[in-house]
Amino acid sequence: MNSSQATVLMLVAVNVVLMLLFPPYDSIVIGRGIPNFDAFYFVLDRQYNKIVNTDLLFLELGWVLLNGTLGWMLLRNYVVGNAMMKRRTAVILLAVVNLALILLFPPFENYASSSRFSGTHFDSFYFLFGDKWQRHIYIPLLYLEVMIVLINSGVLWLLFRDALRAPEPVEE
């Protein structure tokens, strides 16, 4: 394992720990029994009438592990002089691909939220140009996704700086 792979592994581990410490919760309205996405709460805090949204949690964990595996595999034979592109350029390209996928499959509100019969509730991720295009996009979760991708990409971009070369002595 080289230092670039160790950096990716460290960032993936931090993300997984944060996701497990602050999992997504669904609130259950008494009388209805239908769970609706509520928020991300601290796992050791007692939450009444709330359950962990395991589907969304596993989707988050799978996406982070998929990105981490891709970064791990792309960096396995990385040598500074023989690389096809710099690590920072690759981070920017992968961030753009992640942002494009986030915008192509945004979180949508459920139908009742679109009709404005009730408050806004997260339903699922659908293809933007698919048959659910008349639903409203669930903006808070979309902002959170974009912010997390930008923060992770920025941290990785800062950690992947190339070593500074020592200035050569001037001969007189």
matplotlib code that plots the C-alpha trace (Angstrom):
import matplotlib.pyplot as plt

x = [0.0, 1.5, 0.9, -1.8, -3.8, -3.4, -4.8, -7.8, -8.3, -8.1, -10.7, -13.1, -12.7, -13.5, -16.6, -17.8, -17.4, -19.3, -22.1, -22.4, -22.3, -25.0, -27.3, -30.4, -33.6, -37.3, -40.0, -43.1, -46.3, -48.5, -51.7, -50.3, -47.3, -45.8, -42.1, -40.9, -37.3, -36.6, -32.9, -29.5, -29.1, -26.4, -26.6, -26.3, -29.0, -32.4, -34.9, -38.6, -40.8, -37.8, -36.1, -32.9, -33.5, -31.3, -32.0, -30.5, -27.7, -26.7, -26.9, -24.6, -22.1, -22.1, -21.5, -18.5, -17.1, -17.5, -15.7, -13.0, -12.5, -12.2, -9.6, -7.7, -7.6, -6.6, -3.7, -2.3, 0.6, 0.9, 4.4, 4.9, 6.9, 5.1, 1.5, -1.0, -2.3, -1.6, -3.5, -5.1, -6.5, -7.9, -9.6, -11.2, -12.4, -13.9, -15.6, -17.1, -18.3, -19.8, -21.6, -23.0, -24.3, -25.8, -27.6, -28.7, -30.2, -31.4, -33.5, -37.2, -40.0, -42.9, -46.1, -48.1, -45.3, -45.5, -49.2, -48.6, -51.1, -48.5, -45.0, -42.0, -40.7, -37.9, -39.0, -36.1, -33.5, -34.8, -33.4, -33.9, -35.4, -37.4, -41.1, -40.9, -39.9, -43.0, -42.1, -40.2, -36.5, -35.8, -33.4, -32.1, -30.7, -29.4, -27.5, -26.1, -24.9, -23.2, -21.6, -20.2, -18.7, -17.1, -15.7, -14.3, -12.8, -11.3, -9.7, -8.4, -7.1, -5.2, -3.8, -2.6, -0.1, 3.2, 6.3, 8.2, 11.5, 14.5, 15.9, 19.1, 22.2, 23.3, 26.8, 28.9]
y = [0.0, 3.3, 6.7, 7.8, 4.6, 5.2, 8.7, 7.4, 4.7, 7.3, 9.5, 6.6, 5.4, 8.9, 9.1, 5.7, 6.5, 9.8, 8.0, 5.5, 8.1, 10.2, 7.8, 8.9, 8.6, 8.2, 9.7, 7.6, 9.6, 8.0, 6.8, 6.6, 4.3, 5.4, 6.3, 9.6, 10.8, 13.1, 14.0, 12.8, 12.4, 11.2, 7.5, 7.4, 10.1, 8.8, 9.4, 8.9, 7.7, 7.5, 4.6, 4.4, 4.5, 1.5, 1.7, 5.2, 4.3, 1.3, 3.4, 6.0, 3.4, 1.6, 4.9, 5.8, 2.3, 2.3, 5.6, 4.5, 1.2, 3.1, 5.5, 2.5, 0.7, 3.7, 4.5, 1.0, 1.5, 5.3, 6.6, 10.4, 10.6, 7.9, 8.8, 9.5, 12.5, 14.2, 13.0, 16.4, 16.4, 12.9, 14.1, 17.0, 14.6, 12.2, 15.0, 16.2, 12.7, 12.3, 15.7, 14.8, 11.5, 13.4, 15.8, 13.0, 11.0, 13.7, 13.0, 13.5, 14.3, 11.9, 12.5, 14.0, 16.6, 17.4, 18.0, 20.1, 18.0, 17.7, 18.8, 17.9, 14.4, 12.6, 9.7, 8.3, 8.9, 8.8, 9.5, 13.2, 12.7, 9.6, 9.2, 11.0, 14.3, 16.1, 15.6, 18.2, 17.7, 17.4, 20.3, 19.9, 16.4, 17.5, 20.4, 18.0, 15.6, 18.3, 19.8, 16.5, 15.7, 19.1, 18.9, 15.4, 16.4, 19.5, 17.6, 15.0, 17.6, 19.3, 16.0, 15.0, 17.9, 16.9, 17.1, 20.4, 20.2, 21.7, 24.7, 23.8, 25.7, 28.5, 28.1, 31.2]
z = [0.0, -1.0, 0.7, -1.8, -1.1, 2.7, 2.3, 0.4, 3.0, 5.8, 4.1, 3.5, 7.1, 8.4, 6.2, 7.3, 11.0, 10.5, 8.6, 11.4, 14.1, 12.4, 10.6, 8.7, 10.8, 9.7, 11.9, 12.5, 13.0, 15.6, 14.0, 10.5, 11.0, 7.7, 8.1, 6.6, 6.4, 9.3, 9.7, 10.6, 14.4, 16.7, 17.1, 20.9, 21.4, 22.3, 19.5, 20.2, 17.4, 15.1, 13.4, 11.4, 7.7, 6.8, 3.1, 2.9, 5.3, 3.2, 0.0, 1.5, 2.8, -0.6, -2.5, -0.2, -0.4, -4.2, -4.6, -2.1, -4.0, -7.3, -5.8, -4.3, -7.6, -9.6, -7.2, -6.8, -9.2, -8.9, -9.5, -9.6, -12.8, -14.8, -14.0, -16.8, -14.8, -11.5, -8.5, -8.0, -11.6, -11.0, -7.8, -9.7, -12.5, -10.0, -8.2, -11.4, -12.2, -8.7, -9.0, -12.4, -11.0, -8.0, -10.3, -12.7, -9.8, -7.3, -4.2, -4.9, -2.6, -2.3, -4.2, -1.3, -0.8, -4.5, -4.2, -1.1, 0.9, 3.7, 4.6, 2.4, 2.8, 1.0, -1.1, -3.1, -5.8, -9.3, -12.7, -13.4, -16.9, -15.9, -15.3, -11.9, -13.5, -12.3, -8.6, -6.7, -5.9, -2.2, -1.9, 1.6, 0.9, -2.5, -0.9, 1.7, -0.9, -3.0, 0.1, 1.2, -2.2, -2.4, 1.1, 0.5, -2.8, -1.4, 1.5, -0.9, -3.3, -0.4, 0.8, -2.7, -3.1, -4.7, -2.7, -3.0, -4.7, -3.0, -4.9, -6.8, -5.7, -8.0, -9.3, -9.7]

ax = plt.figure().add_subplot(projection="3d")
ax.plot(x, y, z, "-o")
ax.set_aspect("equal")
plt.show()
